[in-house]
Amino acid sequence: MNSSNNNDNDNNDLHEPLLLNGNDDDGSNDDDTDNIDSDNTNEKNITIKFQCCKKKLIQKSVNHNVFLNLLLSVLYGISNSLWSGTAYIAYIKKLGHNSNKPVGNIEAVSGLASLICALPIGYLADTIGRSVVIRAGGILLFVTAILQISILQYTVDIDVTNPDDDQKDTIALWFMGGIMIFWGLGDGVVNGPCQALFADSTPSGTRSTYFTYQFVCYLSASAVGPLVSIVLFQTLGDNWDMYHLRIVIYVGLILETGNAVLMMLFDDSKALDEDEDAGSNETTAATATAAAASLTLKKRQEWIPYIVFISGLITSLGSGMTVKFFPLFFKDEVGMTPSQVQTVYVLVPLVMVIMGMLCTKIASGPLQVGRVQTTALYELGGISLLLSMVYFKKYLDVHPFLLVPIYIMRTSLMNATYPLQESILMDFVPKSSRARWKSLDSVASFGWCGSAAFGGWLADKYDYTHTFLCTAIFQIVALCIWCLLLPLVPRIEGSDSSNDNNGANNDEDGNSGGDVVVVDIDDDVNTPLVDEPSNSAATTSCTTTTPATTTMTELTEPLL
């Protein structure tokens, strides 16, 4: 990897590792070795050219699979937010004669399909190749979108107020449940092999930054769907009738075909070369005692993926009870119009983007709070806000100007930590099994969708507040399990000890007492952490100084 420009970046803020300068006027790329490295890496990159201020042509490059994943996140966010969000949920409820059960049951079918096929999909991606499985998933998404449009056409002549059409309603709901099996499989590919290939194409130590970029792309695009829905509702009629809901769904399904095309372009050969056993020799110590302690820690760190998975599964079980019913809660109990509900879902992803970027900044920026610690703080805040919606329900129902901000902030806090959680998982599983671990997210999504059936029953029998309370209880349990990671995951991303940045625990000057810690930076070179500064331009090591200025200068150009 080309590290010739690392000395130009002295801060510890989030860098921009995705877009790299492709042309330098200062002659820094004249070195023969740099040219060889650049030529080898450019084969895996997509070059983007654009003109800045009508003066200078700027050339940037980004890894092929990273670029496609970011583009897929944008299009996937737009299409999903259009067809599978508020409009589709309301449409199913109308077909089910205003019962919440069909909504929960259909979601459960999708999750069950993901559960059954998750590990086979991950195993195939790890054995025959990620891109092969991704292309098959693209074909599946294309066919499924066409079938979904056909099913919607079948419901055109159904009158939900006519008792004679009850049989047609039932048949339509069975068809929609059946088609959700294929959507579940497609989502399993997007959330499994696609994400695994994304992780394969990004360097260790900077993955939380990459996942933040992806998170921002998806959520920013997710705001487009509700915006388009608002325009359509305002133009065609701001009513919860099936005709207008169907038009919104059609637009989203057409965009799903674009996702299928993008999935045909992924390429395993464009992933970064990464040693599957990276990190196995990354720590040495000045004494045998320190070495033994490091081995003990590494043994315990094998539990990290399991803890992340179990915590995520319990969170999904809780969230599934409510996530699909929030739009119906605003519609039925608060009395909002379609445009008002969609306005809420325009604001949610935008606030989530802000909170997500702030989350990564807090965890890995100058404060170095840590990924596990930041996630715990965010989730604690989100759970507290959800409990306030339960205990102050009567007051908030008649004061939507207070209810909506609480809901938006609660949702943002609970979801903004996704980049940190994904980077932890991908950092502590070997490349050879990443697709299988990512496919286990589909098992968690079954918890999400499966509990939706229970949430629908609970909402019909009692009210939505009871589902909110159950969700909060599940999330509290998940948070307690998540906190088991505190002594296992390094506070500084890319290092190998959870106490690596606790200078106050060593001596007053913040020095490490002479211990040498080696940090693997994905170029097969173990560079020691030393407490004496280095000004060499060729140095790519991470240097610890005093606690007030402790930095971990990651490679700012990891792709070249």
N, C-alpha and C positions, 0 to 999 in steps of 0.2 A: 504493500500500500504506500502511496505517495504521501509523505508527511512533511514535505518541504515548506509548507505554509503554516505549520502549527505554531511557530514562534510569533506569528502575527496576532494570535488570539490569547490575551492574558486574562480575560474574565472567566467566571465560572457559570455564566448564564447559559440558557439553552442555546446551542448553536444551530446552524442550519445544515445538517449533514446530507439532506436530500439533493440540494441543488449546488452543483460545483462549477467553479469557473473553468471553462474549456479553453480560454485563451488568456495568456499573461503577456504583458508588454515589458515586464522587467527582466526577462531572460532567465527566470528561475527554473524553467523546464529544460534548460540546455544540457543538464546532466544526463548521461547515457542511461544510467539505471532508472532515473525517473521516466525517461521516454519509454523504456521497455515496460515498466509497470503500468504506465498510462495506456499503452497500446493494448496490453492484455485486458485491462479493465474496461476500456472503451467498447470492446466486443460485447460486453454485458450491459451496456448503458444505452439509454435513449437520449439523444442530444436535442435540446430545445433552444431555438434562437429567437430573440426578440430585441426590438430597438427601444432604448431608453432615452427619453427626452429628445427624440428625433436627432440624436447626435451619434451615439455609440451603439454598435451592435454587440449585444451581450449574449454569450453562448453558455448555456448551462447543461449539465448532464445528470441523469438519474438512472439508477438500476432499472432494467427492463421490467422485472416483476414488481418492483416497488411502485413504479409509475402506473402499471396496469391495475394494481391493487387499489391505489388511491383513486384512479378513475372509476373503477368498479364501485368503490365506496360511495362516490358522488352519485352515480346513476342508480345504484341500489337504494340509496337513501331517498332519492326523489320518487322512484317507482313504488317502493314499499309504503312510504308515507302517504301516497295518493290512494292506492287501492286497498291495502290491508289495514289501514288505520280506522279512523272514526267512521268513514263512509261505509266500509264493509261490515263493521260491527253493527251499526244501525240497520243495515240492510238485512243481516241475518236475524236480528231481533224482530224486525217487522215480519219476516217470513215465519218466524216462530210465534206469531201472535203476541208480541211484547213480553215474551218470557226470556229470562237470562240463561236458561238451561242450554238452548242450542248454541249460544255463543261459547259457553264453557266446553261443551261436548265436542264441537268442531275443532277448537284449539287443542283439546286433549288428543284427538286423532292425529293431528300434525305432530305433536310431541311424541306420541307412541311410535310413529313411523321413524322419527329421528332416533329414538331410543334403540329400536331394533337394528337399525342399519348403521349406527354411529361407528362402532368399532370395526365392522367389516370395511366401511369406507376408509377409515383411518389406516387399517392394515394394508388395503390395496394401495393407498397413496404412498405408504412407506416402502412397499415392495416393488410395485410396477412403475411408480413415478407419480408425483403430484399432478403434473400437467395433464397426464392421460385421464386421471379421474376428474380433474376440473373440466376438461373438454366434454366428457360424458355428462357431467352435471349441467353444462351449458345447453346441450341438446335436450336434456330433460326439462330444464326451465322453459325453453322455447315451446316444446310440445304442451307443457302444462298450462302456459299462458293462453294458448289457442283453445285448449279444452275448457279453461275457466270462462273465456268469452262465450263459448258455445252454451255453457250451463246458464250464464246470465241471460242469454237470448231465450232460453227455455222459460225463464221466469217472467218474460215481458207481459204475457197475457194473464198472469195470475193476479187475481183481486183478493188481497189479504182480508178484506172485509166481508167477502162472500163465503159462507159456510160450505158451499158446493165445491169450492176450490181447495178445501183442506187436504185432500189427497195429493193434489199437485204440489201444495206447499211441502208436504212430507217428503215427496219424491225429490223435490229440489234440494231440500236440506240433506237428504242422503247423498245426493250427487256432490254437494259442496263438501260434505264430510269426506267422501271418497277422494276428491281432487286434492284435499289438504294433505293426503298421504304423500303425493308427489311434491307438493310445496315443502313438506317436511324434509324429504330427501334432498331437494335442491338447496335448502337452507343449510343442511348438514354439510354439503360440499363447500358452500361459500364460507361457512364458519369453521370448517375443518381443514381440508387440504389447501384452500386459498390462503388461510391465515398461516398455516405451517410454511408454505412457500414464501410468504411475506417475511416471516421470521428468518428463514434460510438466507434471504437476500439482504439482511441487515446485520451489522456487526454487533457482537456482544458488548455491553457497556453503554450502548446508545439506544437500545431497543425501546425504552420508555419514551424517548423523543420521537422515534418513528411511529410508535403506536399512538402517540398524541396527534401527529399529523393525520394519521388515518381516522382517528376519532373525530377530529375537527372537520375533515372532509365529509364524513358520513352525516354528522349532526347538522352541519351547515346546509347540506343538501336536503336533510329531512325537514327543514323549515320551508322548502320550496313547495312540497306537497300540500300542506295546509294553505299556503298562500294561493296556489292555483285553485284549490277547493273554494276558498273565499270568493275569488273572482267568478268562478262558475256559479256558486250559490247566489251571489249578488246579481249576476246577469240573468240566470234562468229562474230564480226564485229561491228565497231563503227559507225553505221548508224541508221537513224531514220526510219527503215523499220518495217513493222507490225510483221514479223516473230520474230525478236529479242525482240521487245517490248512485244510480247505475252509470250515469255519464262520467262521474268522477272516477269510478272504478275502472271503466273502459280505458281512460287516459293512462292510468297507472299500469295496466296490464300491457298496453302497447309498448310502454317503456321497458317492461321486463324483457322483451325480445332483444333490446340493446344489451342488457346484461349477458344474455346468452352469447352474443357475438364476441364480447370482450373476453369471455371465459375460454374461447377457442384460441386465444393468442398467448397464453401463459407458456413458459418454457423453463424446464428444470435446469437446462444447461446454463441459464443466465443467473442462477443462484450463486452466492459467494462461496468460495472454497473455504470450508471450515472443518477443522479437526474434530471428529466426533468425540474424542476424549479430551477436548480442550478443558483445561481447568484441573485435570487430574494431578498435574505436577506444578500447579501455579503457586503454591506456598512453600517457602523454606523459612527457617528461623535460625537465629544465632545460637540457640541452645537446643538440646534434644527435648527439653521440657516443652518448649514452644512448638516444636514439630509434632509432638504427641498430642498436644491440645488442638492443633490444626486438624489432625486426622480424626479426632473425636468429633470436632465440629462438622467436618465433611460427612461423617457417617450420619450425623443427625440431620444434615441438610437433605439427605435422600428422602426425608418425609415431607419436604416443602411442597412438591406437586400434589401429594395426597391431601394435605391440609388446605391448599388453595381450592382443590376440587370439592372437598366436602363442605367448606364454607360457602362456595358458590352455589352448590346444590341446595343447601338449606335456604340461602337467600332467594333462590329461584322458586322454591316451594312457597315461600311467603309472598313474594312479589306476584306470582301467578294468580293469586286469589283476587288481586285488585287491578293489575295493570290494564286489563282489557275492559274493566268496568268503570274506570275513571271518566271516560267520555259519556257513558250512560248516566253516571252520577251527576255530571254537570247538566245533562239533558233533562233527566227526570226529576231530580230532587232540587237542583238549583234553578231550573227553568231557563237555561240558556238556549239561544237559537243556534243553528248550524254554524253560522259565521262567527259567533262569539266563541263557540267551542274550538273552532279551527284557529282562531286567534290565539287561544291558550297554547295550542300545539305548534304555532309559529314561534312563540316566545320560549317554550321549553328547550328546544335544541340550541337556540342562540345563547341562552343563559348557561346551558350545559357546556357549550364550547368555552365560554369565558371561565367557568369554574374548572373545566378540565385543564386548560392551559395554566391557570393559577395553581391547580393541584400539582402538576408536574414541576412548576417553578418552586413551590414550597418543598417538595420532596427532594429535588436534585439541584436546585439553584443555590444561591449563596447561603441560605439558611441550613441546607443539608439536613432537613428534618427526617428524611428517610421515607421510602415507599410504603412500608408496612404502617408506620406511625401516621403518615398523612391519610392513608386510606381509612384507618380506624377513626381518626378525628372527623373526617367527612361523613362516614356512615353514622357515627354517633349523633351528629347534627341532623342528618336526614331522618333518623328514627324519632328524634325528639319532636321534629315538626309534624311527622305523621301522627304521633300521639296527641299533639295539640289539635289536629283535625278531628280526633275521636272525642276528646273531652270537652271541646268547645264547639261541637257540631251545631247545636241549635242557634248559637249566635252567628257562626260563620255562614250558615246556610242563607241567612237573610242579609249578610254583608259580603257579597262575592268579591268586592274590591279588596277585602282582607284575605279571603279564602284562596283566591287565585294566586297571589304572590307566595303564600305559604306552600301551596301545591307545587308551583314552579321551582321554588328553592329546594323543597324536599326532593323532588325528582332529580334535580341537577346534582345535589350532593350525593345521592345514592348511586348515580351513574357516571359521575365525572372521574371516578377512580379506575375506570376500565383500562386505560393505557398502563397504569402502574401494575395492576393485577396481571395483565397479559405479559408484560415484560418480565415480571418475577417468574411466572410459569415457564416462559420460553428460555430464560437464563439457566434454569435448573433442571431441564430435561434434555437428553442428548438429541442431536439432529435426527438420528435414525428412528426415533419414536415420536417426533413432534406431531405428526399428523394424527396419530392415535390419541395423544393427549388433547389435541385441539378438538378432535371428534367427540371426546367426552363432554365437551360443552353442549353437545346435542343431548346427552343424557341429562345435563342440568336443565336444558330447555324443555325436556319432558316433564321435569319437576315443575317448571314454569307453566306449561300447558296443561299438565295433569291436574294441578291444583286449581286451574281455572274452572274445571268442572265442579269442584267442591265450592269454589267461590261463587259460582252462579247459583248453586243450590242454597248457599248461605244467604245470598242477597235476596233471593225470592222468599225465603222463610222468615228472615228478620229484616235487615236493611244493609246498606253498603257499609255502615259504620262498623258492624261486626266483622266484616272482612278486613277493614283497615286495622282493627285491633289484632286480629290473628296474624296479619302480615308483620306488624311491629314485633310481636313475640318471636316469630321465626327469625327475624332479622337480628334481634338481640342475641339469640343463641348463635347465629352465624358469626356475629361480631366477636363473641367470646372465643370461638374456635379460631378465627383469624388472628387473634392476639397471640396465639401459640407461635406465630412466626417471628415475633419480636426478637427472641434471642438467636434466631437462625439466619435471617436475611440481613446482609450487610447494609448498614445505614447509607453508605456511599455506593451507588450503582457501579458495578464493575470491579469492586474490591472483594476480598475473600474472608473478611471477618466482621462480625456484627459490631465489634468494638473498635473498628479501624479508625474512626474519626473522633474518638473520645479522648482528645488530648488532655483534658483535665484529669483523666484517670491515670496519667503517666507521670507528668511532672508539671511544675508551674509554667515552664516555658512551652509546654505543648509538645515536646519532643517525645519520640517513641522509645527512648532509652537505648537506642542503638540497634533495635531489632530491625531486620530487613524483611519486608513483605513484598512478594512478587505478584504482580497483577497481570493476568493474561489479557492482551488487547487484540486478540484475533489475527495476529500476523506471525504466530508461532515464535515470537521473541519474548522471553520473560524479562521484563524491565523492572528493576528493583525500585521500591519506594524508599528514598533516602531523605534525610532531613537537612541536606545541604543543597542550596540552589544550583541550578545548571543553566547556563546561557547558550548552550550549543543549539544551533538551529536544527541539527539532526536528531536531537534528543526527543523521544516520545514518551518519556516516563512521567509518572504522576508524583508530584512532590508535596509532602506535608510540611507545613511550617508551624506557625503559632495558631492557637484556636481561632483567633479573630480573623486570620487570613487563610485558613485551611482551604485548599482548592484541589479539585481533581480535574485537571485539564484534559478532557477527552479529545480524541482525534476529531478535529472539526471537519476533516475531509475523508471519511472512512471508506468511500466508494472508490477513490482513485489512489 
